[in-house]
Amino acid sequence: MIEAWLTGFARGVAAAELRSTEACAFVRYLERYGEGVGRVVETREGEHSSLAVFDLQTGRPQNSAVEIETVERIGIEFPHDALGMPMVRPLRANFPVTGHQHLSLPDRPPAICIDERAWSEARLTWGPPDLLGYILNWFRRAAEGELHDTAQPIDPNLITSGVRILVPRRLLDRKDREPLIGLTKGDGGDLEIIGVEDVREGGVLGGMFSPLLVTVPPEAMTRLRFAPGTLSDLADFLAERGVDLPALLAEAFLAALDTSPLYRKPLVDGGLLVLVQMSITSGGATNVQTIAFLADRSLGQVAVDLGVAHACEPDPKNPELVNVVRAIGATPLKASVLAGARLLPCDVHLAMDRIAASRFAGTPAQDARRVVLVGAGAIGSHLATCLAREGRYLWTIIDPDVISPHNVARHVAGHTAVFRNKAEVLAEHLSDILDECDVATAIPYDVTSSDEGHDAIDAVLAEADLIIDATASLAAARYLSDHASSARRLSAFFNPAGTAVVVLAEPADRSVTLRDLEAQFLQNVARTASLEGHYGTESDRIAYSGGCGAVTSVFPQSRVAVLSGSAAIGIAQAAEREVGDIRVWSMSIGGAVDCHAYVPTVPTEVEIGGWTVSLDAIVLKRIVALRASALPDETGGVLTGMVDIPAKRLHVLHAASPPADSVHAPAGFVRGTDGVEAHLDRVRDRTMSQVRYLGEWHSHPDGSGTRPSAVDLEQLDWLSATLGMEELPGLMTIIGGYSITIAFGPHTATIPLPHGKTA
Amino acid sequence: MPATITFHPLGNADCAVFQLADARLAVFDFADVRNPEDNTDRRCDLDAELRSALRRAGQGRVAVLCITHIDDDHCHGIGDTFRLDHRASYPGENRIGVDELWVPAAAILETGLKDDAALVQREAMHRLRQGRGVRIFSRPDPLRPHLLGRGINIDGKRHLFVDAGTCVPGFSLDEAEGCEFFVHSPFASKQTDGSYIDRNANSIVLQAVFREGARDSRVLLASDVTHEALGDIVGISEANNNAHRLEWDLLKLPHHCSYLSIGPERGAGDKATVPTSKTKRLFENYRADNAVIVSTSKPIPEAGTKEDRDVQPPHRQAANYHRSQGRGVSFRVTMEDPSVARPKPFAYKFTALGVAPALAAPDAAARTARSNPRAG
């Protein structure tokens, strides 16, 4: 075959005389510089291309993965038309079948695919050293076994008819063998395969095709090397792999006759499309590849060719009737009768489903955990879109609001969605991303409501694997934190100025709740330099309708997109780990983003007088240390933290050091005032009043226990009066050598220290 | 980066340069024999090649200079290229420093040496005196009287001696350099008599092993030894459970493809030299599949030519023997590659898949990176 092919090129044409200037340049380069890599054997001239034949040093290592030789004879076909791609053809009859070879016509040597770029791109920087370098690189990869990548498509995308076929993976995988149908898609030149059950009532308009799915049993790396030009060629190829194509075609024809009249005609008279599904096995991994061929005739005509049907005249009164009838009792003839049925190779595109989405996003495995997203506003809609495009999660979206015109400024929805429910709009948007039926559902009610939608919401929260709060509402986040569901909670929200986004993630065991995370995040805002401006600046505000609450802030979509993307990363990563996370991304005016992460700690929680008091681990550690450093004297200071008055919850986040003017003694402590006001003002300002003064702490020396002394009780009265102004009980914390006592109005609770006396 | 070996077209003369996995260079023999006055001389400018290799490897000196024996075709011109410590006042700051000089005991024992061979001897003696930067391939004791006579007491310098049957200290398969050098020859027993020295039998013969990933590639560097010496090496290694030290993936042929390194009879006409039972085992049984044989020699003569009748190697019958081996063997000749008209250095790399030719498509960037263009 190689010799026959070579005779199509005239011999004895000098290199300088070749019509292709690229061929001249390449031969000149090899002769002048490339002698150690390739030795020119001859140059030839063909009708459409110039041919340079040379012996290539392949660089083959001793243990090559494929049977290439140390020296291989190579012919490069340079088309006379410079826009045509040079084809690199090994000129050895038994050159091995590898990956990265073009699907070649049977009458010519195979061609190796040395460059994955489109030739229109590659030619811009093309030069002889590049061409030689790419060829060497192909042989290096072949020798190292890198071409045996099961992810590589069987048929390279460079030599097909250009017809694209969209195929949902689920149709290829399904077992029921319901008929498939092909419809034109896009501008009419491309096809889409659907199941007949998806054919709309009343049928479809436009051209229809009759797909036949053929599954080739798994085999080890026997790729299709030559594109079959006819149904007969394809039948031969399949016969070698144990598949009887004529029988399958006859069977498909009979099945098509038996289908519902709704799609009988397209299945019999529509163009035949053969989809070949092959499992390629290499190194223990199996990858299924699908290739497709469009025939120049219908399944009915093929059945006539095979002798299992007779053609009949079309009935003009009944255009719905098919134009062939079954030949009773006939068996299909040999495949050679199909030699006249020409095939057009097509590009198969698998539809974007969850598996594909995960693969393109590089996520380790498809993640179909059930996620309830509460809040379908700016951040919720963007982060759900990011995560759904990465193939993540089955979504239930809860939001009672409708889209207002001003929402469109930073939402995935557009103008036409105005006044529609946000949850429903987002669920539709997410469902449209993937070719899956279960991407998202909506519940258009308030998550905290006690009437409408309550049962449905409780049911989905109970069933959920993850609950993501994107409400930007403290009340909703706390409601979700306290809900009976055992699902892990996460929360994402922007700061008011739109310069930062925060992700809070509970650990998988929920030992730290969303409430605790919120408190610890705020404590970081109050204390750490990197978050100093988190609540510091406010953006301009704009009224969007009449009411005085109807204001929104200036917050451009570009920032929403970046920060929501960061939040999506944070949520996805946190959801893949067991530990909890507090993470803040802050963006500069110029667009640079900083990320700060804080490790959540498990607080100590006590019930006192109908209140729940949480003491952060860091507070405990700090007062133990401050006490030890002051011994034998007492010491103390002010406490700050968060309150939730309706929920009767109090979270102590910080114990300040003693002011400089305090008086310390072994039997008493008088807390000074130096700097106290400034400290409390700063904490309040930095946290938008969310962290506040809560009470006092002081230490008792060794041997004194932690019961409030007479002096302490007096102070407690004072505290109760002071904090009572704000409907809060006075909080006093006494630290001793072995325990901590929390006095809360008239109530006390004592917590033993974990390791007894801590110095 | 996998280690590489580069061979140079030097006629019937030797120089193989290893670049180790840690980028250091080890030079095995160095015969810069090209005549710069003669522009028809096709042999390469070895000094320039070595400097270029150092530059590409980012190295200022060579880690090892091994002179396998002190014939001129193995050490010609070393005084011009390398900085020799024994002549500190000699001008030539630009010469290349040598961390370790490796020589056989014969290089110490021989007397009446001239030219470059004398330089090698003086440098080895100087370094031995200093107690560093040299390895003498011998057992120390047979050299004791000879060295004492020259004022060198070897006590305290025994670590500078490397005996056959061991690996050269300082190189490990598991460290960054990823290589080791097993010494086959010279045998210490051979130099007891200093009055007559057969240089080739007292040559350094090594098995160099290079590890890349899970693969060890073995290179046999056979200096100029004869079939008798090779037979001894095979016999001793087999007797000492060191048969695996005879295995090779790449062989530098001994003595420029001489029949005497295969067997006693050259063979007539188009015949192949017949090996002895021991050299047959070495060249055939201990050879890996798809192995490489490199003849550091002039082109293999055509039948009937004057060169074909010459007693000097290369011998066509010896080449016939090596070429006929099958199992994917490659046979390359330094003065024939890529062409007799324009021989160039060539290299192999020691990859995780074994020995592979090191190839690159020559391009302008690589060219400019290897040259020092000047403008006036």
HADDOCK unambig.tbl for C-alpha pairs under 7 A between the chains (distance, minus, plus):
assign (segid A and resid 33 and name CA) (segid B and resid 362 and name CA) 6.57 0.50 0.50
assign (segid A and resid 34 and name CA) (segid B and resid 361 and name CA) 6.74 0.50 0.50
assign (segid A and resid 34 and name CA) (segid B and resid 362 and name CA) 6.38 0.50 0.50
assign (segid A and resid 35 and name CA) (segid B and resid 338 and name CA) 6.08 0.50 0.50
assign (segid A and resid 36 and name CA) (segid B and resid 338 and name CA) 5.00 0.50 0.50
assign (segid A and resid 37 and name CA) (segid B and resid 359 and name CA) 6.65 0.50 0.50
assign (segid A and resid 59 and name CA) (segid B and resid 356 and name CA) 5.68 0.50 0.50
assign (segid A and resid 59 and name CA) (segid B and resid 357 and name CA) 4.66 0.50 0.50
assign (segid A and resid 59 and name CA) (segid B and resid 358 and name CA) 6.36 0.50 0.50
assign (segid A and resid 59 and name CA) (segid B and resid 359 and name CA) 6.19 0.50 0.50
assign (segid A and resid 60 and name CA) (segid B and resid 356 and name CA) 5.63 0.50 0.50
assign (segid A and resid 60 and name CA) (segid B and resid 357 and name CA) 6.78 0.50 0.50
assign (segid A and resid 61 and name CA) (segid B and resid 353 and name CA) 5.88 0.50 0.50
assign (segid A and resid 61 and name CA) (segid B and resid 354 and name CA) 5.58 0.50 0.50
assign (segid A and resid 61 and name CA) (segid B and resid 355 and name CA) 5.24 0.50 0.50
assign (segid A and resid 61 and name CA) (segid B and resid 356 and name CA) 3.79 0.50 0.50
assign (segid A and resid 61 and name CA) (segid B and resid 357 and name CA) 6.94 0.50 0.50
assign (segid A and resid 62 and name CA) (segid B and resid 289 and name CA) 6.93 0.50 0.50
assign (segid A and resid 62 and name CA) (segid B and resid 290 and name CA) 5.05 0.50 0.50
assign (segid A and resid 62 and name CA) (segid B and resid 291 and name CA) 6.68 0.50 0.50
assign (segid A and resid 62 and name CA) (segid B and resid 353 and name CA) 6.31 0.50 0.50
assign (segid A and resid 62 and name CA) (segid B and resid 354 and name CA) 5.00 0.50 0.50
assign (segid A and resid 62 and name CA) (segid B and resid 355 and name CA) 5.50 0.50 0.50
assign (segid A and resid 62 and name CA) (segid B and resid 356 and name CA) 6.31 0.50 0.50
assign (segid A and resid 63 and name CA) (segid B and resid 353 and name CA) 4.99 0.50 0.50
assign (segid A and resid 63 and name CA) (segid B and resid 354 and name CA) 5.93 0.50 0.50
assign (segid A and resid 64 and name CA) (segid B and resid 353 and name CA) 6.66 0.50 0.50
assign (segid A and resid 129 and name CA) (segid B and resid 361 and name CA) 5.56 0.50 0.50
assign (segid A and resid 129 and name CA) (segid B and resid 362 and name CA) 6.34 0.50 0.50
assign (segid A and resid 129 and name CA) (segid B and resid 363 and name CA) 5.64 0.50 0.50
assign (segid A and resid 132 and name CA) (segid B and resid 361 and name CA) 5.76 0.50 0.50
assign (segid A and resid 133 and name CA) (segid B and resid 360 and name CA) 6.72 0.50 0.50
assign (segid A and resid 133 and name CA) (segid B and resid 361 and name CA) 5.05 0.50 0.50
